[in-house]
């Protein structure tokens, strides 16, 4: 797991730097700080799903997970991915794509498991 977390952190930092590089003209210090805070918030939000995916995988139980919750989180994440794409905000897009993937894994375990 440390390798996955470090890889995700590197990807988030690189995507933020790419966004900053594209618009370096007129970039203030506060814009850089704002982008770094957004990147860290996205990383924390995204990584919050990893323990649930691991627990669900090893316990083979999804009884406590609501189908509506899965649907709402996947819908919200896909809308944020779309918004990130349209705005060119690749750190937002990447974080929410990762959330969508984690919730998709949980949904697959829920509907493929026999509990």
C-alpha positions in Angstrom: 0.0 0.0 0.0 2.8 2.5 0.6 3.8 2.2 -3.1 0.3 2.9 -4.2 0.0 5.9 -1.9 3.3 7.2 -3.0 2.5 6.7 -6.7 -0.8 8.5 -6.2 0.9 11.4 -4.5 3.4 11.7 -7.3 0.7 11.6 -9.9 -1.3 14.3 -8.0 1.8 16.5 -7.7 2.7 16.1 -11.3 -0.8 16.9 -12.5 -0.9 20.0 -10.3 2.5 21.1 -11.7 1.3 20.6 -15.2 -1.7 22.8 -14.6 0.5 25.5 -13.0 3.0 25.3 -15.8 0.3 25.9 -18.4 -0.7 29.1 -16.7 2.4 30.4 -15.1 1.9 33.9 -16.4 0.4 36.0 -13.7 0.4 33.2 -11.1 0.4 34.6 -7.6 1.7 32.8 -4.5 -1.8 32.4 -3.2 -2.8 30.6 -6.4 0.0 28.2 -5.9 -0.9 27.6 -2.3 -4.6 27.2 -3.3 -3.6 24.6 -5.9 -1.5 22.7 -3.4 -4.3 22.7 -0.8 -6.8 21.5 -3.4 -4.3 18.7 -4.4 -3.9 17.6 -0.8 -7.6 17.7 -0.1 -8.3 15.6 -3.2 -5.6 13.1 -2.2 -7.1 12.8 1.3 -10.6 12.4 -0.1 -9.5 9.8 -2.6 -7.3 7.8 -0.2 -10.2 7.6 2.3 -11.8 5.0 0.1 -8.8 2.6 0.1 -9.4 1.1 3.6 -13.1 0.3 2.7 -12.0 -1.4 -0.6 -9.4 -3.5 1.3 -11.8 -4.3 4.2 -14.5 -5.4 1.7 -12.1 -7.5 -0.3 -10.7 -9.4 2.7 -13.9 -9.7 4.7 -15.9 -10.7 1.5 -18.9 -8.9 3.1 -20.8 -5.9 1.8 -23.9 -6.2 3.9 -23.4 -2.8 5.6 -22.9 -1.0 2.2 -26.0 0.7 0.8 -26.6 0.3 -3.0 -27.9 3.9 -3.0 -24.7 5.2 -1.4 -22.7 3.4 -4.1 -25.0 4.9 -6.8 -24.8 8.5 -5.4 -21.0 8.4 -4.9 -20.4 7.0 -8.4 -22.7 9.6 -9.9 -21.1 12.5 -8.0 -17.6 11.3 -8.9 -18.4 10.9 -12.6 -19.9 14.4 -12.6 -16.8 15.8 -11.0 -14.6 14.0 -13.6 -16.7 15.6 -16.3 -16.4 19.0 -14.7 -12.6 18.5 -14.3 -12.2 17.6 -17.9 -14.3 20.5 -19.1 -12.4 23.0 -16.9 -9.0 21.4 -17.6 -8.4 20.7 -13.9 -6.6 17.4 -14.1 -6.0 17.0 -10.4 -9.7 17.3 -9.8 -10.3 14.8 -12.6 -7.7 12.4 -11.4 -8.9 12.4 -7.8 -12.5 11.8 -8.7 -11.6 9.1 -11.3 -9.8 7.3 -8.5 -12.8 7.6 -6.2 -15.1 6.3 -9.0 -12.7 3.4 -9.5 -12.7 2.5 -5.8 -16.5 2.7 -5.5 -16.8 0.7 -8.7 -14.6 -2.0 -7.1 -16.8 -2.1 -4.0 -20.0 -2.2 -6.2 -18.5 -5.1 -8.1 -17.8 -7.0 -4.9 -21.3 -6.2 -3.6 -23.0 -7.7 -6.6 -20.6 -10.5 -7.3 -20.5 -11.7 -3.6 -23.1 -14.0 -2.2 -24.0 -12.4 1.1 
